[in-house]
Amino acid sequence: MKVERVSTSAELPVKLEQLKEHLRIMSDDFDSILTLHLKAAIASAEEFTGQVIWPGNYRLTADFDRVLKTGIMPVTGIVSVCLDGEELKGVEIGISGSSLCLPEGIKGDSVVVEFTAGFREVPFDVTAAILLTAAKFFENPSDSVEQLPKASTNLLRPHKRWGR
């Protein structure tokens, strides 16, 4: 089984303006580096929690099984399903946690499912953790950041998927 991110939303889930306000930066001089730090902080939060914060499209390619475990959460929708190279139309695919459930009676050898995943709205505590982490990256550019700031881990812990 292979799951890959095909695309991400054009819009960051935490805005550059929020980070600039957090850092009390009024100019646009640091926008490119701040955007990079913001993306890195989002990726760190996703790694820590095991959840997709930045919405996007994913593709799962696998041998046929009725229940396909994506390992991706939260799954928010199904874009398309192809069974043995043929697109299935009008088929209800169930979503249960990080698993996709194909209906009874469908059989085949291989399946490709494109689906969407990610927070529809980022919780305030996750936003705060991302801002704190991005600020740490910006304020200490030569520091080897080996772990998230303690306040960030405390804010993210309730969203962590244990035993993934």
The 8 nearest C-alpha neighbors of each residue, nearest first, counted from 0:
[[1, 61, 60, 2, 62, 59, 69, 67],
 [0, 2, 60, 59, 61, 3, 58, 69],
 [3, 1, 59, 58, 60, 69, 0, 57],
 [4, 2, 58, 57, 5, 1, 59, 56],
 [3, 5, 57, 6, 56, 58, 2, 55],
 [6, 4, 57, 56, 3, 58, 7, 55],
 [7, 5, 56, 55, 4, 8, 57, 54],
 [8, 6, 55, 54, 9, 56, 53, 5],
 [7, 9, 10, 55, 54, 6, 11, 53],
 [10, 8, 7, 11, 6, 55, 54, 12],
 [9, 11, 8, 12, 14, 7, 13, 53],
 [10, 12, 13, 14, 9, 53, 8, 38],
 [13, 11, 53, 10, 14, 121, 52, 54],
 [14, 12, 11, 126, 15, 17, 129, 37],
 [15, 13, 17, 16, 11, 12, 18, 10],
 [14, 16, 18, 17, 19, 34, 13, 33],
 [17, 15, 19, 14, 18, 20, 21, 13],
 [16, 18, 20, 14, 15, 19, 21, 13],
 [19, 17, 21, 15, 20, 16, 130, 22],
 [20, 18, 24, 16, 22, 21, 17, 23],
 [19, 21, 23, 17, 18, 22, 16, 24],
 [22, 20, 18, 19, 23, 17, 130, 24],
 [21, 23, 19, 20, 24, 18, 134, 17],
 [24, 22, 20, 21, 19, 25, 18, 26],
 [23, 25, 19, 22, 26, 20, 21, 27],
 [24, 26, 23, 27, 19, 20, 28, 22],
 [27, 25, 28, 24, 29, 30, 19, 23],
 [26, 28, 30, 29, 25, 24, 31, 19],
 [29, 27, 26, 30, 31, 25, 32, 24],
 [28, 30, 32, 27, 31, 33, 26, 34],
 [31, 29, 33, 27, 32, 28, 34, 15],
 [30, 32, 34, 33, 29, 35, 28, 27],
 [33, 31, 35, 34, 29, 30, 36, 137],
 [34, 32, 36, 30, 35, 31, 29, 37],
 [35, 33, 37, 31, 32, 36, 30, 38],
 [34, 36, 32, 38, 33, 37, 39, 31],
 [37, 35, 39, 33, 133, 34, 38, 40],
 [36, 38, 34, 40, 133, 35, 39, 33],
 [39, 37, 41, 35, 40, 36, 42, 34],
 [40, 38, 36, 42, 37, 41, 43, 35],
 [41, 39, 43, 37, 133, 129, 42, 38],
 [40, 42, 44, 38, 43, 39, 129, 45],
 [41, 43, 45, 39, 40, 44, 46, 38],
 [44, 42, 40, 46, 41, 45, 39, 47],
 [43, 45, 41, 47, 46, 42, 48, 40],
 [46, 44, 42, 48, 50, 43, 47, 49],
 [45, 47, 43, 49, 44, 48, 42, 50],
 [48, 46, 44, 45, 49, 43, 159, 155],
 [49, 47, 159, 45, 50, 46, 160, 158],
 [48, 50, 46, 45, 160, 47, 159, 51],
 [51, 49, 72, 48, 45, 52, 73, 71],
 [52, 50, 117, 45, 53, 72, 73, 116],
 [51, 53, 117, 118, 54, 45, 50, 121],
 [52, 54, 12, 117, 51, 55, 11, 118],
 [55, 53, 117, 116, 8, 7, 52, 118],
 [56, 54, 7, 6, 8, 115, 116, 117],
 [55, 57, 115, 6, 5, 114, 4, 7],
 [58, 56, 4, 5, 114, 3, 113, 115],
 [57, 59, 113, 3, 2, 112, 114, 5],
 [58, 60, 2, 112, 111, 1, 113, 61],
 [61, 59, 111, 1, 0, 110, 2, 58],
 [62, 60, 0, 110, 109, 63, 1, 59],
 [61, 63, 109, 108, 110, 64, 0, 60],
 [64, 62, 109, 108, 110, 107, 61, 65],
 [63, 65, 66, 67, 62, 101, 61, 110],
 [64, 66, 101, 100, 67, 63, 102, 103],
 [65, 67, 100, 64, 99, 101, 98, 68],
 [66, 68, 99, 98, 69, 64, 100, 65],
 [67, 69, 98, 70, 97, 99, 66, 71],
 [70, 68, 71, 97, 98, 67, 2, 59],
 [69, 71, 97, 68, 72, 163, 98, 2],
 [72, 70, 69, 97, 73, 74, 50, 51],
 [73, 71, 50, 74, 97, 51, 116, 96],
 [72, 74, 116, 117, 75, 71, 50, 51],
 [75, 73, 116, 72, 115, 76, 97, 71],
 [76, 74, 116, 115, 73, 117, 77, 114],
 [77, 75, 115, 114, 74, 78, 116, 94],
 [76, 78, 114, 79, 115, 113, 92, 75],
 [77, 79, 114, 113, 76, 115, 80, 112],
 [80, 78, 113, 112, 77, 81, 114, 86],
 [79, 81, 112, 87, 86, 111, 113, 82],
 [82, 80, 86, 85, 111, 84, 110, 87],
 [81, 83, 110, 85, 84, 109, 107, 86],
 [82, 84, 109, 85, 108, 110, 107, 81],
 [85, 83, 82, 81, 86, 110, 109, 111],
 [86, 84, 81, 82, 83, 87, 80, 110],
 [85, 87, 81, 80, 82, 88, 84, 79],
 [88, 86, 80, 81, 85, 90, 89, 82],
 [89, 87, 90, 86, 80, 79, 91, 81],
 [88, 90, 91, 87, 92, 80, 79, 86],
 [89, 91, 88, 92, 87, 102, 101, 80],
 [92, 90, 93, 89, 102, 101, 100, 88],
 [93, 91, 101, 100, 90, 99, 94, 102],
 [92, 94, 100, 99, 91, 95, 101, 102],
 [95, 93, 99, 98, 100, 96, 92, 74],
 [94, 96, 98, 97, 99, 93, 100, 74],
 [97, 95, 98, 94, 72, 73, 74, 99],
 [96, 98, 72, 71, 70, 69, 95, 68],
 [99, 97, 68, 95, 67, 96, 69, 94],
 [98, 100, 94, 67, 93, 66, 95, 68],
 [101, 99, 66, 93, 92, 65, 94, 67],
 [100, 102, 65, 92, 66, 93, 99, 103],
 [103, 101, 105, 104, 100, 92, 91, 65],
 [104, 102, 105, 101, 65, 106, 100, 91],
 [103, 105, 106, 102, 101, 65, 107, 90],
 [106, 104, 103, 102, 107, 101, 65, 82],
 [107, 105, 104, 108, 63, 82, 64, 65],
 [106, 108, 63, 109, 83, 82, 105, 110],
 [107, 109, 63, 62, 83, 110, 106, 82],
 [110, 108, 62, 63, 83, 61, 82, 107],
 [109, 111, 82, 63, 61, 81, 60, 62],
 [112, 110, 60, 81, 59, 80, 61, 82],
 [113, 111, 80, 59, 58, 79, 114, 81],
 [112, 114, 58, 79, 78, 57, 77, 59],
 [115, 113, 77, 78, 57, 76, 56, 112],
 [116, 114, 56, 76, 75, 55, 74, 57],
 [117, 115, 74, 75, 73, 54, 55, 56],
 [118, 116, 54, 51, 52, 73, 53, 119],
 [117, 119, 52, 120, 121, 54, 51, 73],
 [120, 118, 117, 121, 54, 75, 52, 116],
 [119, 121, 118, 122, 12, 117, 52, 123],
 [120, 122, 118, 126, 123, 125, 119, 12],
 [123, 121, 125, 124, 120, 126, 118, 127],
 [122, 124, 126, 125, 127, 121, 128, 120],
 [123, 125, 127, 126, 154, 122, 128, 155],
 [124, 126, 128, 122, 127, 123, 155, 129],
 [127, 125, 123, 129, 124, 128, 130, 122],
 [126, 128, 124, 130, 125, 129, 131, 123],
 [129, 127, 151, 125, 131, 130, 126, 154],
 [130, 128, 132, 126, 40, 131, 127, 41],
 [129, 131, 127, 133, 128, 132, 18, 134],
 [132, 130, 128, 134, 129, 133, 127, 135],
 [131, 133, 135, 129, 134, 130, 40, 128],
 [134, 132, 136, 36, 130, 37, 40, 135],
 [133, 135, 137, 131, 132, 136, 138, 130],
 [134, 136, 132, 138, 133, 137, 139, 131],
 [135, 137, 133, 134, 139, 140, 138, 36],
 [138, 136, 134, 135, 139, 140, 133, 36],
 [137, 139, 135, 136, 134, 140, 133, 141],
 [138, 140, 142, 136, 137, 141, 135, 134],
 [141, 139, 142, 137, 136, 138, 143, 135],
 [140, 142, 139, 143, 136, 144, 138, 137],
 [143, 141, 139, 140, 144, 136, 145, 138],
 [142, 144, 145, 141, 140, 139, 146, 136],
 [145, 143, 146, 142, 147, 136, 135, 139],
 [146, 144, 143, 147, 142, 148, 43, 136],
 [147, 145, 144, 148, 149, 143, 152, 43],
 [146, 148, 151, 149, 152, 132, 145, 144],
 [147, 149, 151, 150, 132, 146, 152, 131],
 [150, 148, 152, 151, 153, 147, 146, 154],
 [149, 151, 153, 148, 152, 154, 128, 131],
 [152, 150, 128, 154, 148, 149, 153, 155],
 [151, 153, 155, 149, 154, 150, 156, 147],
 [152, 154, 150, 156, 151, 155, 149, 157],
 [153, 155, 151, 152, 124, 156, 128, 150],
 [154, 156, 152, 158, 153, 157, 125, 151],
 [155, 157, 159, 158, 153, 154, 152, 48],
 [158, 156, 159, 155, 154, 153, 48, 160],
 [159, 157, 156, 155, 48, 160, 50, 125],
 [160, 158, 48, 156, 157, 161, 49, 155],
 [161, 159, 49, 48, 163, 158, 162, 50],
 [160, 162, 163, 159, 49, 48, 158, 156],
 [163, 161, 160, 159, 49, 48, 70, 47],
 [162, 161, 160, 70, 49, 159, 71, 48]]
